[in-house]
């Protein structure tokens, strides 16, 4: 759709109106420990989204996901209760389901004797 405007001393100019805005939703997410209890499995539901529109960012304590379909923009940020090793994380997308697997981060449980005064 276009709209015509005319400024003083100028010729008529055609301006294209913005296309309808996409609705913004937070995608459904489910996270659980894998069968071996060595990491997380995180499933994010993104119906109608093409793989090339999905962006996934992770820290060792949270994930941020965006993706778009024709009418919807999905934006989600989720905190994880246990730190994960992002260097070993893997993600697959199939039929509207983004599945992320990330092993738990090795935690150094080295103890130190503390002197008491």
N, C-alpha and C positions, 0 to 999 in steps of 0.2 A: 504494500500500500504506500502511496506517495502523497505528499502534501505540498501544495504550492504556496510559496511566500514571496512577497515582493517588498524590497526595501526601497526607500526613496532614492531616485536617481539610478536604480539598477534594473536590470531585466528580471523577468520572472524566473525564479529558481525552484527546481524540484528537489524536495528533501524526502528521503526515504524514512518512514517511521520505523521505529524499532519493532522487530518481530516480537510476538508474545513472550513474556518472560517465563522461564522455567520455574516450576515449583521446586522448593528445596526441602529435602527430607533427610533425616538421619537413618541410615540403613540398620536393619536388624542385625545383631551380632550375637554369637554364642562362642564362649571360650571354655575349654576344659583341658585337663591334663591328658597327655597321650597314654596309651595302654601300659607303657613301661615306666610311667611317672618321671620321665626325663625331660619333658618339655610341654609346651602348649600346642594345642590345635585351636585355631581361631577361624570361625566361619562367618563371613559377612555376606548377607543377601543383597544382591544388586540386580533385580529383575529388569530385563530389557536393555542392559548396559553392554556396549561393545567393549571388548578387551582393551583396545587401544585408547579408550577414554579413561581407564582406571589408573589412578596414581596412588601408590602405597608408600608411606614413609614410616620408619620405625626408630624408636630409641630403645634402650634396654628395658624401659618401663612403660612405654605406651605406643600406640599405633594411630596413624592418621590416614584415612581413606577418602578419596573422592572418585566419582564416576558419573557419567551422564547418559541418559537415554534421550529419546526425542522430546519428551515433555518434562522430565524430572532430572534434577541435579542432586546427587547424593553426597552428603558431607558427614563424616563421622570421626570422632576422636575417642579413643578408649584407653583407660589406664589398666595396666596389668599388675596383679598383686605380687608377682615374683619376677625378678629381672631375667631377661632372656639374652641369648647371644645373637645379636642381629647379623653378625658375619656368617652365621650358619643357617639363617632363616631362609625358607623357601615358600613360594606362593604359586598357586595354580588357579586358573579361572575356567569354569565349565558350566554352561547353562544357567547363568545368573548367580552362581555361588563362587565366591572367592574364598579359597581355603589356604590358610597360612599355617605353616608349621615352624616353630622356633624352639630350639632346645633351651632349657634353663641355663643361666649363666653359672659357671663354677664359682662358688663363694669360698673365699679363703677363710677358714675357721681357725686359723692359727691363733693361739691364745698367748697372752703375755702376762707374766707375773707382775702385779702392781704392788709396790711397797706401801705399807700403811704407816703413817706417821703417828 
